[in-house]
Amino acid sequence: MKLLIAFLTVCLGVLQYKLWFGDDSRSELKAVEKNVALQLSTNAALSERNEALEVEVLDLKNGLEAVEERARSELGMIEEGETFYLIVPNR
């Protein structure tokens, strides 16, 4: 009977060691859960960015207003018949 109790105690000790310190242990599980949460938040941010870009692409494909706005703001272009005024602040 003492031999059985000793054997079961050793088995319990080995299993506890594997649970806390071995491969696929609790600490590895926590690290993987943390990485998954980080990846999910990154994916959510990238999905939002992709949706915004998709809306912008559709706007550029379908409407000339967006193209005109881009040309004016990024390239400094003006239409025929318009006069361009540049206001320079005093320093």
URLINTA-V792591 format. One record per backbone hydrogen bond with DSSP energy under -0.5 kcal/mol. NH is the residue of the N-H (numbers start at 0). CO is the residue of the C=O. If there is no record, write none. Layout:
NH_CO / NH_CO
//
This chain:
4_0 / 5_1 / 6_2 / 7_3 / 8_4 / 9_5 / 10_6 / 11_7 / 12_8 / 13_9 / 14_10 / 15_11 / 16_12 / 17_13 / 18_14 / 19_15 / 20_16 / 21_16 / 21_17 / 24_21 / 25_18 / 28_24 / 29_25 / 30_26 / 31_27 / 32_28 / 33_29 / 34_30 / 35_31 / 36_32 / 37_33 / 38_34 / 39_35 / 40_36 / 41_37 / 42_38 / 43_39 / 44_40 / 45_41 / 46_42 / 47_43 / 48_44 / 49_45 / 50_46 / 51_47 / 52_48 / 53_49 / 54_50 / 55_51 / 56_52 / 57_53 / 58_54 / 59_55 / 60_56 / 61_57 / 62_58 / 66_62 / 67_63 / 68_64 / 69_65 / 70_66 / 71_67 / 72_68 / 73_69 / 74_69 / 74_70 / 75_71 / 76_70 / 81_78 / 84_82 / 86_84 / 87_85 / 88_86
//
